[in-house]
Amino acid sequence: MPLTLIVDDEVRALVPGFTPLAIEARGLVNGPSDAVSSALLDDAARRLADRLGGRAPHEDPHIAAWRDAYGAFGAKPSRTRNSAEALARRALADGGLPRINLLVDAYNAVSVAHLIPVGGEDSDRVRGTMRLVRATGEEPFVTVAGGDEVVEHPDAGEIVWRDDEGVTCRRWNWRQGPRTRLTEESVNAIFLLEGLAPMTRGELEVAGAELVESLEKLCPGAEITVGSPA
């Protein structure tokens, strides 16, 4: 059964023009990073450098829009960077992009190449409906600190992704919780590409098509569908 995703009206009112794209994939075969997924990341880093032409990531209009969105719900964007900016900074640093696993490498490459936040969730670990909402501050966010599982709570008014069990990603796309992240055992997933103006719907769909192509290359035979949250 397809996974249901909803963007709350309060989020749409606070950040007009938010455009999400969802890619659901079933029958995936994940595994350790390899030469193919590493090549995707290296190519993305080269494309990013060409795009920026020596500028810092936050000077790109797409990242500037995300910084404004973070400021709108009270986050300090220079301290808690959106996922696309954080990855872009790593791509430009001496250490380069991390290698995580095949699926994470694939969506990180698309994020860096197109300078948009892209996330992946193990849909078998999602409980009920995934929703992008403004938090009350009472929702649990289970994470790991110092090797131990801890429960945090988002700030009231913070934009978060959550399901029926709790928060899956804090500050929109800043920090994903371990419960739903993609591991080498994941076989079914939902990938979220998140666009803000000046990114057009067409540009977002081009990025989505690139991710689908990578998934088909890495996981032949996977069943992949593309849609938009309600």
N, C-alpha and C positions, 0 to 999 in steps of 0.2 A: 504494500500500500504506500503511495507517495507520501513523503513527509510534508506536513503542513507548516508553513512559515508565515508570520504576520508582522507587519510593521505598524506599530501603534500610531493612532492619529496625533498624539502629543508629540511624537518624534517628527512626524511629517510637518507639523505646524512650526516646530522649533527650527528645523533645518529643511526649508522648502527646496525642492529640486533633487532630493535624495533619490537615486536610482539603483536599486539592487538587482542582481541577476543571480539565479540559483541554478546550479548544475548538480543533478542527482545521478550517482553512478552506483551500479550494483554488479557484483561478480568481479570485483577488483582483486588483483594479486599484488600485494605490497611486498616490500623487502628492503634490504639495506641499499643505500645510495650506490650507484654504479657509474660506469663511464657515460652512459646515456643521460642519466639525470644530472650528473656533474656538467656535462656539455650544455645542457639547458641553462644551468645557473651561470656558467661562464659567458654564454652568449647574451644572457639577460644583462649581466654586468657591463658588457661592451656596449650594448644598446643604450643602457642608462647613461654611461659616460658620454656617448655621442649626443644624446638628447639634452643633457645638462650643459655640455660645452664649457665646463669649468665652473658652473654655478653650483651653489649648495642646493641640496634637495628641497629645502623649505622655500627656495626662490622660484620653484616651478609652480605654475598656477594651480595645478591639481592638489599639490601638497599644501599650498597656501589656503585653499578652500577647506581642507580638512583641519588645518589649524584654527580657522574661524569657527568651524563646527564644534571643535573641542571647547573652545572658549565660550560658546553659546550655552553649554551645560555646566560650566564652571571649572573645567579641567585646565591645567596650565600646559599648553601644547609643547612648550620647550622642555618640560620635565617628564611628561607622560606622552611620548610621541605616538601618533597613529602607526599601525603596523607597517604601512608602505614606507613612511619616512624612516622608521627604525631600520628596516631591511636595506633601504637605499644607502643609508649611512654606512652600514656594514659592507655593502657591496663595493663602496668606494675606498674603504679602509684597507690597510696592508693585509689583514687576515682574510679578507673576502667573505663571501657568503658561507654560512655553515651548511654542511651536508647532514640531513636528518634521516630521511628515508625516501623512497621513490615518489610517493604521493605528495609529501610535504615539499620536496625539491621541485616538483612540477608546478605546484601552485605558487611557491615562492618566486620561481622564475617569471611567471606571468605578472606577479605583483611588482617586481623590480623593473621589468621591461616596460610596463605600461604605467608605472607609478600610481597604482591603485591598491587599496587594501583588498586582500584575498585571503579567505580562511577556509579551513576544512574541518569538518566534524564527522566522527564515526556515527553514522545514523543509527546503528544498533544500540548505541549507548545513550541516545537522546530519549528523554522521557516525555511523551506527549507532544504538544505543539511548541515549536520554537518561536519566540517573540522578541522583537526589538522594542524595548520599552524604556520609560524613565523610571528608575528604581525608587522604591519607597525608603530604602535603607535597611530594611529588615530581611531581605533575601539572602540566603546563604551562598557563599562562594567558596567552594572547597579547593584549596591549593596546597602546595608543599613549600615549607620553609625550613631550612636546615636539615633536610631529610625527613622531616615529620609532616604528617597531614595536619593542616590547620584550616579553620573556618574563618573567613573574613566576611565583611558586609560592605556593599557599595555605599557611596555617599547618596543621600537623598537627592533625587533629581538627576543623578548620573544616568547616562544612556548605557544600557547593557543588553546583551543577548541572554535570554534565559529560556529554560523549558519548565516542565511541571515540577522538577526536582530542585531547581535553583539556577543560579547564574552560571552560564557557560563561558562568557567572555566579558570582562570588565572594560569600562570606558570605551564602549562601542567595539573597537577591534584592537585594544591595547594589550591585554593579557588574557590568553585562553586558559581555562582550567584543565587539569589533567584528565578529568573524567571522560570527556568526549573527544580528546585529541586523537589524531590518526597514528596508529602504531603499526608495526609490521604484521600484526594479526588482523588488521581491519580489512573487511571485504566489501562493505557498503558505506558510502560516504555522501555527504552533501557539501558542496563547495559554494561559497558566497563571494561574489565580486561586488564591491560597493563603490558606486560612482557619485560624484558631486559635480555640479557645473564648475568650470567650463567643459568637463567631459560630457560628450553627447551620448545618447543611447546607442548610436551606431558604433562609437568608439568602444563602449563597454561590450557590445556584442562581438566586436573583433577580438578583444581580449578573451572573452568567453570561448570563442571558436578556437583560439590558440590553446587554451587549456584542454578543451575536448580533444584536439589533435594529439597533444602530449599524452593524455590519459589513454587514448586508443593505441598509441605507440608503445607505452609502457605496459598496458594491460589489454592485449588483444582479446576480443570476445566480451568485454565488459558492456553492460547495457547502460547507456547514457542518455539522459533527457535534460532539456534546458527549459527553464521557466522563470517566473517572477513571483516573489512573495506577495501576498494579498495586502 
